[in-house]
Each structure stands twice: as structure tokens, then as C-alpha cells.
Amino acid sequence: MSYDAPRHQQQDLLRASGTLLILAAPARPPQPSPGQPGVVSEYLQAHDDVFVAVSEQGWVRAFHGHVDLGTGIQTALSQIVADELDVPMSRVQMVLGHTDAVPNQGPTIASASIQIHAVPLRKAAAQARQLLLAQAAERWTLRTDQLRVEDGTIIAPDGRSLTYWQLLEGLELRAYLDKETPTKPAEQLRLVGTAQARVDIPGKVAGQWVYVHDVRVPGMLHGRVVRPPYIGRDSGDFIGRSLESVDEESIRHIADDVRVVVIGDFIGVVARREEHAMRAARELKVRWKAIPPLEDMSNLEQLIRRQPMTERLLTDTGPGFDELPPEGKRLKRSYVWPFQLHASIGPSCALADYKPGHSRIWSGTQNPHMLRVHLSQLLDEDEAGLEIIRHEAAGCYGRNCADDVCADALLLSRAVGAPVRVQLTREQEHGWEPKGAAQLMDVEGSIDAEGQLRHYDFVTHYPSNDAPNLALLLTGRESAAPRQLEMGDRTAVPPYRYPKQRIVCQDMPAIVRASWLRGVSAMPNSFAHDCFLDELAVEAGVDPLSYRLRYLDQDERAQELLQAVADKGQWQIGHRGSRGQPDEQGYLYGRGLSYARYIHSKFPGFGAAWSAWLLDLRVHAETGVIEVQQIYVGQDTGQMVNPAGVRHQIHGNVIQSLSRTLYEQVRFNAQGVVSAEWGAYPIVDFPRIPPIEVILMDRQSEPPMGSGESASVPCASAIANALFDATGRRFRQVPFTPDVVRAALAATPQTA
């Protein structure tokens, strides 16, 4: 159930009788940030945040700071709360991402919603159950351990019973979260660990679900924006300073109510009718200054090497290659990852209703609380006066333009004094969304005469993915100076046991506008790790599966997962694919293995789920077209709250990462992004999705791991390793398009 309560309802809940509330830490009054007038940094309201509320009216309401991006966490969190409270899921209403109702738990990223940020909610539900049991025990003069609960009814040994709702009549129970509260052991859980239907699907199938695109409010006007010609760029002196003139008379013929709003390089139009706003945005005559050309983006490896960078040593466990005996082997390789789109099927949309002291923004953001900070900077008003009401939008699994369009709508609403809905065009979404960052990985490694791993020197180069809100830059509220963010280190340390290893991250400012995309830097880093190990296995003359298992000996769960996937796919030790010799129909066949565990958050980070891939593919030797024929993908998620949801996530990961590996790369010209529509940015289509067999490890007694991203991480290396098995060529730059494959097949064969 969606929950769209304005702030006064949340405060009413805090004062309501007949309720039990488990609260976060005590709130403090809002305090302005030093040096930033009007911006509230830490304490945003005078009232407490609520984790769990139980009402005499028969409902349970649970509050979580993250949002559902299509991962099904609304269902999984409902399972967790219902299980700890011993109530049916139908009684639980989840409140997600509404800034005036939920605790600030940061952005919905890094597969952390269940693994990390569900912990306080789980404990709050358990604490609520304890308090209710204590009330019943006191009423009956019994101990709490003598009582049991069934579907919200507390039952005494002699058969007496009281529902939670009866117990709460006329009471006001309030408690702050006790982080030491014990939760149920796995063997006592009834809902967690069982496949449950997604609670959001019926409304979506019936067309009843309210996406942010569907929101309408009384008096609403329609807005559109006109973006600058430096498409997808967000650093440089010209940002926010390139507009020469706007001819408002050029659109007077469209309608007499069309308004034009100009602030720096920000241009928007507002009209009562949406088609008038769309036409005005197309026909408005605007003059721009000459834009400095973008660097040549045609050779990403050279481009990245030219950037200023700061070396950050992550791991150094011993001296370099001077100890390598003469009979050993040493390889040096480079791997390249392109800029990629989040490629949301629906362009971003938002609605804002500006009012001094209390503005409301209906948003599809994945980071409501940080968006509120950025909007307060944009308006130079206190953060406490902004309310973000989060609705689902088109999926992105990372930052698309959802935050940018909120700022657009808020600026236009403030200018015209009415609620304004803004929807971007396809070209604006593709062009301006922060891209998944390009990446370059340099690897040097060695084996001894017996094929044993010796050294591993890994350097990953990662342009920043900071991407400030676009309106802050276009209006000049924030500097467009180069920015550097340390996010290139995800899964930078290989999972395999190298006796000597040195791991370095080269941090650098953004080249074009970029932000995190599913798997962040881990997918490219793992691409390099696992492809390189595959090459070493060939050099050592050892079967790729056996070699991986040997050097995963410090992680038994990784070994068991990889072996389970190999068994399901009937891996044959020593089997070789076509290795460049096509059959009579001109096809080359190969199999590829890959393993990774997604390590996320600030280095050294947290481990999410373990993932392993085995896939079969064929390549047409003349056309270079790759057909992935079968995928076996295994995952160890620890405790799976909703195994059906985990399976859905794995399927989504596989499809998206296949598309990224085989098709996707952003193209640029001197002005910026030119991949402005689907014809210029192909993605995988349904006929090219192969059968996907999912292997889930039974680890229900273990802590839950993040599941939203892990299965994407091994994809590129699995395909690259299968391509070697089929063609005898190594592929070290994504995507593996037919042109790339044909060129490799026409080149001189490689030795490994």
C-alpha cells in the first residue's frame, strides 16, 4: 500500500492514543549549516522519526528511508516486519522514502536495503512485540515467556487471549529503538524465507498503481525545459554562463498563458495545456555562445590516461616482480569499460508545488533526503520546508534524471506561483542523465613454473561520478569546477589468492556528467580480475574451473557456489570450445566461467551476495554476431527474505548486464552526447534473451546479503571467457559488438 501522508499526519501519529511507536534516536531542533545560510544540515524536524507504529485500529505501519526501485523491497520489508510481530502481511503498510515520514537512511544504493538498512526496522518490530507481550503479561500476572502470539493475538497458557489492538485501546506506548533487541532465529520465522507475491504487482497489472508520471494536483500547470547545447557535460567555466538571449516573442502565437523562466543557463516554459508547453519548448528561439569542444572521446583508453589523477593505494602485500624466477610467466593486460546509460524506458518526471516554508515535490528519486538538501541549496531556503513524496518511476538502478527534473519543476513552480508538472523528452533523458562512468584497468600478474599464482598488480582508473543536481549548475548556485569522488574501488581487490598483490585506484575528476550505475566500478573491476585469471589458467595449462577453485580456498562459500553452478551446467574438466575453428555452418562455440562477490560502500567496504556464471554461446565467424544460448547463474544471498524476489532480481541483473556487455556504449561529439534515442543506443531485445537457470544456495540461517547488484558483476568476464573458448581471441574492451568480433577474428591469432 502506498502512503502519501503530509507532514501533519505524521505528527498526528506521534500524538495519537491507542498506538505503540518505536522511535529512532531523539530528535533535535533544526540547526542551520555553518557558512550556508538557509540550509539545514543534520536535524530536520523537531519531532522523532518512527520505525514501527501499531494501532488499536488494527494496522501496523512501518517506515523505511529507502525506496523500491523495482527490487521488491516493499514486499521483503513487509515480510520482515510481519514475521517479527507475528501478524499477517496484509496488516502491514510500508512507508518508503517520504522525507517527512521516514528516517534518513541515505540513498537506495549498493544492495544495502536489506543487508544493512533493514536491521533497525527488524529490531523495531521485535521490540514492539516485546512491549506488547509485556503489557499482556502484566495484565495477567504472567511472564512473557509463558505467552505466545498467533496472527496478532497473544495467548496465555490457560487459553486467555488478547489481540494487539485490544491491548492498545486508550494507551500511548512510546520507546526509542533498542539496538540490542534480539530478533527471531531463522527456525522461528514463518514468512521470511518463503516466496511471497509482490504486493505492488496487482495494482500495476490492473493499471491502478500511481507512478510519479500519474500524479495530478488541483491547479497544476505543465512545464518543459530547454537544455543547453553542451549535452551531458557538467564541468567547465562555460557551464551556467553560455546563454546569450531568449526571444520570448517567438512563442507568443502558441497561447496567451505561456510563461518563460530564465535563470542563468536554465530555461523553462510553463502553460496550462501540456501540448502548449511541449510546443513552446520546441519553438522557443534561443541563442547560445560558442561552446568549448569536448575532448576526443573516440579512444577511451587514451582519453582516461590523459586525465589528471590522484593515486590511492588500497592494498600492498609484498614486493613486485623482481622475485619472479626466470621460468615463470608474466602477463600485462589492459581492460576498458565504456560510458553507459541508465537507459530508463520512461523519461523522468516530477511535480512540485512551491510555497514559502512548505513546498511539496512528488518525485521518483532514489535518494529523497539528499535531494532535499540539494533543493534547499537551489532555493536558499531551509531544508525543513521541503517535503519529498516518493513515487515509483521508470527503473534505473542508479541515478538518472529523476532528481534533476524535481529541481526543474520546483524552479518553475516558484516562478509561476502554481503547481507545475515537468516531464523530460527522450532526447533530454538520454543526453543529460549522469552516465555510468567509463573505466580503465591495468593488470600485471605472474605465475611460477608450476603454474602457481605469484604476483598481481592492479590499477583501476575511474573518472568521478559525483554529478551535482543539474539546476544547481545551470543557475550558477554551485560551481562547475572539476570534482573528484572516490568510488572506483568497488571490488578492486581480486577474490583469488595471490601471495603478493598491489591494488591501486587512480581517482580523477569527471570527464562528462556521470553517476553510479548498477555494479558501479565493481563490474568493470571484476571484468579485469576474472578475464586475467582465465588467461593465467590457460598459461598454467589448468582447467579454468579447477584453477578458480584452487585460489578461492580462503572462501568456502565461494567454492561451493562455483562448484554448484559448474555441476548444474555439466562442466567437463579439460573441455575446449571451437578456439577459432568454425563448423560447417560457420559457427564457433564456447563456454565461459566467472565468479565475483560484489564489495560495496567506502573501501574496504562490505561484501554483498556471492555470484557465479557459466554460459554457452556461439559466434558466427563471418558476421561476428554473438548468440548467448544458455546461462547458469548461481547466487549465495545468505538469508533470502523472499526467494522469489531474489530470483526476479537475478533475472533482471542478467538481462541488463547482457545488454551492457554486448551492445551498450554512449557516443559523443565535440558538444557532448549524441546517443539521444534508441536507434543510437541499442539495448538487448526479448528474442535475444537466452534461457536463464538460477541456482540459489540454501543459507537461510546466515545473515542476509545484498541481492540487487551482485549477479551483474561476473557477466562481462563470463562472456569474454566464453568468447576466447569459441574464437581463440581475447576481448578486453566492452561492448562486444559484431564489428569488434569481426575485427578480432580478422586479426592475427593471439597466443593466449
Protein Blocks (a to p, Z undefined) as FASTA:
>chain_A
ZZfddfklmmmmmmpghiacddddddddddddehighiafklmcfbdcdfbdcdfkopac
dddfbdcehnopmmmmmmmmmmmnopafklpccdehiaklpccebjaehhlmmmmmmmmm
mmmmmmmmmmmmmmmmmmnopafklpcceehiacdfkopacdfklmmgopacdddddfkb
ccddfklpfkgopacddfklmmmmnopaccfklpccehiacddddddfkehiabdjkgop
lbfbdcfklmmmmpmkbccddehjbccdddfblklmmmmmmmpccddddddddddfkbmm
lmmmmpccddddfbdcbdcfklpcfklccdddddddddddekiabacdddddddehiacd
ddfbfblmlmmmmmmmmnopafklpccdddddddfkiadfklmmmmmmmmmmmmnopacd
ddddfklmmmmpccdddddddddddddfkopafbdcdddddddfklpafklmmnopaccb
dcdddfklgokbcfbdcfbacddddddddfbdcdddehijmmmmmmmmmmmmmmmmmmno
pafklmmmmmmmmmmklmmmmmmmmmmnopaehiacfkopacfkopacdddddddddded
jdebjadddddddddddddfklopacdfbdcddddehjafblmlmmmmmmmmmmmmmmmm
mmgccdddfklcfblbfklmccddfklpccdddddddffkbccddfklmmmmmmmmmmmm
mmmmmnopacfbdcddfklmmmmmmmccdfZZ
